[in-house]
Amino acid sequence: MNRIFVAVWALFALGLSGCASESSEPSASPSTESAQTAMLADLEIEDLVEGEGLGIQAGQRAEVHYTLWLRDTSTESGRGEMLQSSKDTGRTFTFIIGQGSVIAGWDQGVPGMKVGGTRELRIPYRLAYGERGMPGGIPPRADLVFEIDLISIQ
């Protein structure tokens, strides 16, 4: 039941655009600062499967399947706990590129993908859910890993 709640909440949260803003929190403690050094500085994009045809561009509608993990630098893959996958529900997710309807890491990382392609996005917290995270599954300052399959361009 909790996993279903997290999945539904994260899908809803993908549609929120204001979550990646920084807040004016007090400075972190020294132990927190050292943990931050392992966090991503920039969006990392890796095509696992290239796909075919023209790459998707801003203003086009993407239909995707995705899987979301917390970033864990202690593992070889960099993937920690899997939080959700649209493949588990069999339902694709659709959004328009570049309109701020998803987290900034997606708006910046999906353009150029080709239909049939699979791309891994390693997204720093500031391009994801920011300082606050997302209640129900995504902790504050969480770097994320998404594997995205572009099903169609609509």
Biotite code that builds the C-alpha atoms (Angstrom):
import biotite.structure as struc

atoms = struc.array([
    struc.Atom([0.000, 0.000, 0.000], chain_id="A", res_id=1, res_name="MET", atom_name="CA", element="C"),
    struc.Atom([2.804, 2.414, 0.922], chain_id="A", res_id=2, res_name="ASN", atom_name="CA", element="C"),
    struc.Atom([4.588, 1.720, -2.394], chain_id="A", res_id=3, res_name="ARG", atom_name="CA", element="C"),
    struc.Atom([1.374, 2.507, -4.304], chain_id="A", res_id=4, res_name="ILE", atom_name="CA", element="C"),
    struc.Atom([1.037, 5.778, -2.393], chain_id="A", res_id=5, res_name="PHE", atom_name="CA", element="C"),
    struc.Atom([4.644, 6.704, -3.200], chain_id="A", res_id=6, res_name="VAL", atom_name="CA", element="C"),
    struc.Atom([4.102, 5.849, -6.880], chain_id="A", res_id=7, res_name="ALA", atom_name="CA", element="C"),
    struc.Atom([0.941, 7.926, -7.157], chain_id="A", res_id=8, res_name="VAL", atom_name="CA", element="C"),
    struc.Atom([2.477, 10.807, -5.217], chain_id="A", res_id=9, res_name="TRP", atom_name="CA", element="C"),
    struc.Atom([5.672, 10.846, -7.304], chain_id="A", res_id=10, res_name="ALA", atom_name="CA", element="C"),
    struc.Atom([3.675, 10.787, -10.544], chain_id="A", res_id=11, res_name="LEU", atom_name="CA", element="C"),
    struc.Atom([1.697, 13.749, -9.261], chain_id="A", res_id=12, res_name="PHE", atom_name="CA", element="C"),
    struc.Atom([4.893, 15.451, -8.194], chain_id="A", res_id=13, res_name="ALA", atom_name="CA", element="C"),
    struc.Atom([6.446, 15.070, -11.642], chain_id="A", res_id=14, res_name="LEU", atom_name="CA", element="C"),
    struc.Atom([3.811, 17.515, -12.762], chain_id="A", res_id=15, res_name="GLY", atom_name="CA", element="C"),
    struc.Atom([4.795, 20.119, -10.207], chain_id="A", res_id=16, res_name="LEU", atom_name="CA", element="C"),
    struc.Atom([7.254, 22.619, -11.587], chain_id="A", res_id=17, res_name="SER", atom_name="CA", element="C"),
    struc.Atom([8.111, 24.701, -8.550], chain_id="A", res_id=18, res_name="GLY", atom_name="CA", element="C"),
    struc.Atom([9.743, 21.973, -6.490], chain_id="A", res_id=19, res_name="CYS", atom_name="CA", element="C"),
    struc.Atom([13.297, 22.516, -7.680], chain_id="A", res_id=20, res_name="ALA", atom_name="CA", element="C"),
    struc.Atom([13.682, 25.999, -6.248], chain_id="A", res_id=21, res_name="SER", atom_name="CA", element="C"),
    struc.Atom([16.275, 26.549, -3.586], chain_id="A", res_id=22, res_name="GLU", atom_name="CA", element="C"),
    struc.Atom([15.182, 27.761, -0.187], chain_id="A", res_id=23, res_name="SER", atom_name="CA", element="C"),
    struc.Atom([17.043, 29.984, 2.208], chain_id="A", res_id=24, res_name="SER", atom_name="CA", element="C"),
    struc.Atom([17.728, 27.251, 4.750], chain_id="A", res_id=25, res_name="GLU", atom_name="CA", element="C"),
    struc.Atom([20.439, 27.757, 7.370], chain_id="A", res_id=26, res_name="PRO", atom_name="CA", element="C"),
    struc.Atom([23.853, 26.475, 6.324], chain_id="A", res_id=27, res_name="SER", atom_name="CA", element="C"),
    struc.Atom([24.424, 22.752, 6.674], chain_id="A", res_id=28, res_name="ALA", atom_name="CA", element="C"),
    struc.Atom([26.390, 21.182, 9.470], chain_id="A", res_id=29, res_name="SER", atom_name="CA", element="C"),
    struc.Atom([29.938, 19.964, 8.684], chain_id="A", res_id=30, res_name="PRO", atom_name="CA", element="C"),
    struc.Atom([28.820, 16.316, 8.515], chain_id="A", res_id=31, res_name="SER", atom_name="CA", element="C"),
    struc.Atom([26.053, 17.246, 6.056], chain_id="A", res_id=32, res_name="THR", atom_name="CA", element="C"),
    struc.Atom([28.486, 19.277, 3.946], chain_id="A", res_id=33, res_name="GLU", atom_name="CA", element="C"),
    struc.Atom([30.841, 16.317, 3.572], chain_id="A", res_id=34, res_name="SER", atom_name="CA", element="C"),
    struc.Atom([27.930, 14.115, 2.505], chain_id="A", res_id=35, res_name="ALA", atom_name="CA", element="C"),
    struc.Atom([27.020, 16.688, -0.135], chain_id="A", res_id=36, res_name="GLN", atom_name="CA", element="C"),
    struc.Atom([30.370, 16.273, -1.870], chain_id="A", res_id=37, res_name="THR", atom_name="CA", element="C"),
    struc.Atom([29.144, 12.899, -3.140], chain_id="A", res_id=38, res_name="ALA", atom_name="CA", element="C"),
    struc.Atom([26.067, 14.548, -4.667], chain_id="A", res_id=39, res_name="MET", atom_name="CA", element="C"),
    struc.Atom([25.819, 15.326, -8.355], chain_id="A", res_id=40, res_name="LEU", atom_name="CA", element="C"),
    struc.Atom([26.913, 18.771, -9.427], chain_id="A", res_id=41, res_name="ALA", atom_name="CA", element="C"),
    struc.Atom([25.275, 18.673, -12.859], chain_id="A", res_id=42, res_name="ASP", atom_name="CA", element="C"),
    struc.Atom([22.714, 16.730, -14.821], chain_id="A", res_id=43, res_name="LEU", atom_name="CA", element="C"),
    struc.Atom([24.299, 13.608, -16.298], chain_id="A", res_id=44, res_name="GLU", atom_name="CA", element="C"),
    struc.Atom([22.784, 12.088, -19.443], chain_id="A", res_id=45, res_name="ILE", atom_name="CA", element="C"),
    struc.Atom([23.600, 8.679, -20.887], chain_id="A", res_id=46, res_name="GLU", atom_name="CA", element="C"),
    struc.Atom([21.880, 7.048, -23.843], chain_id="A", res_id=47, res_name="ASP", atom_name="CA", element="C"),
    struc.Atom([21.595, 3.324, -23.124], chain_id="A", res_id=48, res_name="LEU", atom_name="CA", element="C"),
    struc.Atom([19.718, 2.675, -26.406], chain_id="A", res_id=49, res_name="VAL", atom_name="CA", element="C"),
    struc.Atom([19.764, 5.365, -29.101], chain_id="A", res_id=50, res_name="GLU", atom_name="CA", element="C"),
    struc.Atom([16.374, 4.815, -30.752], chain_id="A", res_id=51, res_name="GLY", atom_name="CA", element="C"),
    struc.Atom([15.420, 5.843, -34.282], chain_id="A", res_id=52, res_name="GLU", atom_name="CA", element="C"),
    struc.Atom([14.229, 8.889, -36.170], chain_id="A", res_id=53, res_name="GLY", atom_name="CA", element="C"),
    struc.Atom([14.405, 12.529, -35.186], chain_id="A", res_id=54, res_name="LEU", atom_name="CA", element="C"),
    struc.Atom([15.033, 13.544, -31.594], chain_id="A", res_id=55, res_name="GLY", atom_name="CA", element="C"),
    struc.Atom([12.217, 15.034, -29.564], chain_id="A", res_id=56, res_name="ILE", atom_name="CA", element="C"),
    struc.Atom([12.341, 18.813, -29.120], chain_id="A", res_id=57, res_name="GLN", atom_name="CA", element="C"),
    struc.Atom([10.832, 21.481, -26.879], chain_id="A", res_id=58, res_name="ALA", atom_name="CA", element="C"),
    struc.Atom([7.101, 21.898, -27.431], chain_id="A", res_id=59, res_name="GLY", atom_name="CA", element="C"),
    struc.Atom([6.543, 18.281, -28.464], chain_id="A", res_id=60, res_name="GLN", atom_name="CA", element="C"),
    struc.Atom([4.598, 15.782, -26.355], chain_id="A", res_id=61, res_name="ARG", atom_name="CA", element="C"),
    struc.Atom([6.605, 12.807, -25.068], chain_id="A", res_id=62, res_name="ALA", atom_name="CA", element="C"),
    struc.Atom([5.044, 9.492, -24.120], chain_id="A", res_id=63, res_name="GLU", atom_name="CA", element="C"),
    struc.Atom([7.454, 7.620, -21.856], chain_id="A", res_id=64, res_name="VAL", atom_name="CA", element="C"),
    struc.Atom([7.926, 4.763, -19.466], chain_id="A", res_id=65, res_name="HIS", atom_name="CA", element="C"),
    struc.Atom([10.265, 5.487, -16.566], chain_id="A", res_id=66, res_name="TYR", atom_name="CA", element="C"),
    struc.Atom([11.849, 3.945, -13.529], chain_id="A", res_id=67, res_name="THR", atom_name="CA", element="C"),
    struc.Atom([13.024, 6.062, -10.579], chain_id="A", res_id=68, res_name="LEU", atom_name="CA", element="C"),
    struc.Atom([15.786, 5.270, -8.089], chain_id="A", res_id=69, res_name="TRP", atom_name="CA", element="C"),
    struc.Atom([17.419, 7.286, -5.347], chain_id="A", res_id=70, res_name="LEU", atom_name="CA", element="C"),
    struc.Atom([21.049, 7.968, -6.273], chain_id="A", res_id=71, res_name="ARG", atom_name="CA", element="C"),
    struc.Atom([23.499, 5.859, -4.242], chain_id="A", res_id=72, res_name="ASP", atom_name="CA", element="C"),
    struc.Atom([27.172, 6.448, -4.974], chain_id="A", res_id=73, res_name="THR", atom_name="CA", element="C"),
    struc.Atom([28.157, 3.394, -2.928], chain_id="A", res_id=74, res_name="SER", atom_name="CA", element="C"),
    struc.Atom([26.797, 1.059, -5.622], chain_id="A", res_id=75, res_name="THR", atom_name="CA", element="C"),
    struc.Atom([28.514, 0.401, -8.940], chain_id="A", res_id=76, res_name="GLU", atom_name="CA", element="C"),
    struc.Atom([25.415, 1.441, -10.898], chain_id="A", res_id=77, res_name="SER", atom_name="CA", element="C"),
    struc.Atom([24.835, 4.538, -8.776], chain_id="A", res_id=78, res_name="GLY", atom_name="CA", element="C"),
    struc.Atom([21.287, 3.326, -8.217], chain_id="A", res_id=79, res_name="ARG", atom_name="CA", element="C"),
    struc.Atom([19.902, 2.933, -4.742], chain_id="A", res_id=80, res_name="GLY", atom_name="CA", element="C"),
    struc.Atom([16.379, 2.100, -3.682], chain_id="A", res_id=81, res_name="GLU", atom_name="CA", element="C"),
    struc.Atom([13.913, 1.882, -6.564], chain_id="A", res_id=82, res_name="MET", atom_name="CA", element="C"),
    struc.Atom([10.978, 4.119, -5.733], chain_id="A", res_id=83, res_name="LEU", atom_name="CA", element="C"),
    struc.Atom([8.670, 3.478, -8.668], chain_id="A", res_id=84, res_name="GLN", atom_name="CA", element="C"),
    struc.Atom([8.299, 2.397, -12.254], chain_id="A", res_id=85, res_name="SER", atom_name="CA", element="C"),
    struc.Atom([5.560, 3.155, -14.736], chain_id="A", res_id=86, res_name="SER", atom_name="CA", element="C"),
    struc.Atom([6.277, -0.286, -16.174], chain_id="A", res_id=87, res_name="LYS", atom_name="CA", element="C"),
    struc.Atom([4.872, -1.828, -12.995], chain_id="A", res_id=88, res_name="ASP", atom_name="CA", element="C"),
    struc.Atom([1.500, -0.230, -13.676], chain_id="A", res_id=89, res_name="THR", atom_name="CA", element="C"),
    struc.Atom([1.658, -0.616, -17.453], chain_id="A", res_id=90, res_name="GLY", atom_name="CA", element="C"),
    struc.Atom([0.700, 3.050, -17.829], chain_id="A", res_id=91, res_name="ARG", atom_name="CA", element="C"),
    struc.Atom([2.863, 5.464, -19.769], chain_id="A", res_id=92, res_name="THR", atom_name="CA", element="C"),
    struc.Atom([3.447, 9.051, -18.690], chain_id="A", res_id=93, res_name="PHE", atom_name="CA", element="C"),
    struc.Atom([2.910, 11.920, -21.144], chain_id="A", res_id=94, res_name="THR", atom_name="CA", element="C"),
    struc.Atom([4.208, 15.485, -20.910], chain_id="A", res_id=95, res_name="PHE", atom_name="CA", element="C"),
    struc.Atom([5.207, 18.389, -23.144], chain_id="A", res_id=96, res_name="ILE", atom_name="CA", element="C"),
    struc.Atom([8.945, 19.061, -23.324], chain_id="A", res_id=97, res_name="ILE", atom_name="CA", element="C"),
    struc.Atom([10.136, 22.430, -22.030], chain_id="A", res_id=98, res_name="GLY", atom_name="CA", element="C"),
    struc.Atom([6.943, 23.740, -20.447], chain_id="A", res_id=99, res_name="GLN", atom_name="CA", element="C"),
    struc.Atom([7.935, 23.233, -16.825], chain_id="A", res_id=100, res_name="GLY", atom_name="CA", element="C"),
    struc.Atom([5.272, 20.594, -16.247], chain_id="A", res_id=101, res_name="SER", atom_name="CA", element="C"),
    struc.Atom([7.914, 18.138, -14.959], chain_id="A", res_id=102, res_name="VAL", atom_name="CA", element="C"),
    struc.Atom([11.073, 18.491, -12.906], chain_id="A", res_id=103, res_name="ILE", atom_name="CA", element="C"),
    struc.Atom([13.813, 20.558, -14.560], chain_id="A", res_id=104, res_name="ALA", atom_name="CA", element="C"),
    struc.Atom([16.045, 17.495, -14.943], chain_id="A", res_id=105, res_name="GLY", atom_name="CA", element="C"),
    struc.Atom([13.483, 15.968, -17.305], chain_id="A", res_id=106, res_name="TRP", atom_name="CA", element="C"),
    struc.Atom([12.927, 19.185, -19.285], chain_id="A", res_id=107, res_name="ASP", atom_name="CA", element="C"),
    struc.Atom([16.699, 19.422, -19.774], chain_id="A", res_id=108, res_name="GLN", atom_name="CA", element="C"),
    struc.Atom([17.479, 15.714, -20.135], chain_id="A", res_id=109, res_name="GLY", atom_name="CA", element="C"),
    struc.Atom([14.780, 14.333, -22.444], chain_id="A", res_id=110, res_name="VAL", atom_name="CA", element="C"),
    struc.Atom([15.207, 16.593, -25.532], chain_id="A", res_id=111, res_name="PRO", atom_name="CA", element="C"),
    struc.Atom([17.089, 14.818, -28.283], chain_id="A", res_id=112, res_name="GLY", atom_name="CA", element="C"),
    struc.Atom([15.808, 11.357, -27.347], chain_id="A", res_id=113, res_name="MET", atom_name="CA", element="C"),
    struc.Atom([14.576, 9.232, -30.245], chain_id="A", res_id=114, res_name="LYS", atom_name="CA", element="C"),
    struc.Atom([11.574, 6.904, -30.283], chain_id="A", res_id=115, res_name="VAL", atom_name="CA", element="C"),
    struc.Atom([12.606, 3.470, -29.022], chain_id="A", res_id=116, res_name="GLY", atom_name="CA", element="C"),
    struc.Atom([15.504, 5.001, -27.111], chain_id="A", res_id=117, res_name="GLY", atom_name="CA", element="C"),
    struc.Atom([16.356, 4.521, -23.464], chain_id="A", res_id=118, res_name="THR", atom_name="CA", element="C"),
    struc.Atom([18.172, 7.242, -21.552], chain_id="A", res_id=119, res_name="ARG", atom_name="CA", element="C"),
    struc.Atom([19.502, 7.377, -18.019], chain_id="A", res_id=120, res_name="GLU", atom_name="CA", element="C"),
    struc.Atom([19.296, 10.734, -16.281], chain_id="A", res_id=121, res_name="LEU", atom_name="CA", element="C"),
    struc.Atom([21.308, 11.278, -13.104], chain_id="A", res_id=122, res_name="ARG", atom_name="CA", element="C"),
    struc.Atom([19.639, 14.361, -11.706], chain_id="A", res_id=123, res_name="ILE", atom_name="CA", element="C"),
    struc.Atom([21.056, 16.551, -8.923], chain_id="A", res_id=124, res_name="PRO", atom_name="CA", element="C"),
    struc.Atom([18.571, 17.491, -6.235], chain_id="A", res_id=125, res_name="TYR", atom_name="CA", element="C"),
    struc.Atom([18.409, 21.113, -7.365], chain_id="A", res_id=126, res_name="ARG", atom_name="CA", element="C"),
    struc.Atom([16.993, 19.963, -10.742], chain_id="A", res_id=127, res_name="LEU", atom_name="CA", element="C"),
    struc.Atom([14.655, 17.491, -9.037], chain_id="A", res_id=128, res_name="ALA", atom_name="CA", element="C"),
    struc.Atom([12.725, 18.113, -5.797], chain_id="A", res_id=129, res_name="TYR", atom_name="CA", element="C"),
    struc.Atom([15.169, 20.526, -4.203], chain_id="A", res_id=130, res_name="GLY", atom_name="CA", element="C"),
    struc.Atom([15.894, 21.220, -0.572], chain_id="A", res_id=131, res_name="GLU", atom_name="CA", element="C"),
    struc.Atom([12.594, 19.841, 0.685], chain_id="A", res_id=132, res_name="ARG", atom_name="CA", element="C"),
    struc.Atom([12.266, 16.596, -1.257], chain_id="A", res_id=133, res_name="GLY", atom_name="CA", element="C"),
    struc.Atom([8.826, 15.083, -1.689], chain_id="A", res_id=134, res_name="MET", atom_name="CA", element="C"),
    struc.Atom([6.912, 13.692, 1.289], chain_id="A", res_id=135, res_name="PRO", atom_name="CA", element="C"),
    struc.Atom([6.246, 9.992, 0.989], chain_id="A", res_id=136, res_name="GLY", atom_name="CA", element="C"),
    struc.Atom([9.461, 8.849, -0.603], chain_id="A", res_id=137, res_name="GLY", atom_name="CA", element="C"),
    struc.Atom([11.971, 11.442, -1.835], chain_id="A", res_id=138, res_name="ILE", atom_name="CA", element="C"),
    struc.Atom([14.136, 12.837, 0.954], chain_id="A", res_id=139, res_name="PRO", atom_name="CA", element="C"),
    struc.Atom([15.461, 16.410, 1.061], chain_id="A", res_id=140, res_name="PRO", atom_name="CA", element="C"),
    struc.Atom([18.425, 17.055, -1.254], chain_id="A", res_id=141, res_name="ARG", atom_name="CA", element="C"),
    struc.Atom([18.002, 13.679, -2.950], chain_id="A", res_id=142, res_name="ALA", atom_name="CA", element="C"),
    struc.Atom([19.873, 13.116, -6.182], chain_id="A", res_id=143, res_name="ASP", atom_name="CA", element="C"),
    struc.Atom([17.827, 10.837, -8.427], chain_id="A", res_id=144, res_name="LEU", atom_name="CA", element="C"),
    struc.Atom([18.377, 8.363, -11.242], chain_id="A", res_id=145, res_name="VAL", atom_name="CA", element="C"),
    struc.Atom([15.708, 7.940, -13.904], chain_id="A", res_id=146, res_name="PHE", atom_name="CA", element="C"),
    struc.Atom([15.717, 5.442, -16.733], chain_id="A", res_id=147, res_name="GLU", atom_name="CA", element="C"),
    struc.Atom([13.389, 6.769, -19.424], chain_id="A", res_id=148, res_name="ILE", atom_name="CA", element="C"),
    struc.Atom([12.081, 4.904, -22.490], chain_id="A", res_id=149, res_name="ASP", atom_name="CA", element="C"),
    struc.Atom([10.661, 7.180, -25.200], chain_id="A", res_id=150, res_name="LEU", atom_name="CA", element="C"),
    struc.Atom([7.596, 5.356, -26.513], chain_id="A", res_id=151, res_name="ILE", atom_name="CA", element="C"),
    struc.Atom([6.283, 7.979, -28.907], chain_id="A", res_id=152, res_name="SER", atom_name="CA", element="C"),
    struc.Atom([6.415, 11.627, -29.918], chain_id="A", res_id=153, res_name="ILE", atom_name="CA", element="C"),
    struc.Atom([2.907, 13.061, -30.187], chain_id="A", res_id=154, res_name="GLN", atom_name="CA", element="C"),
])
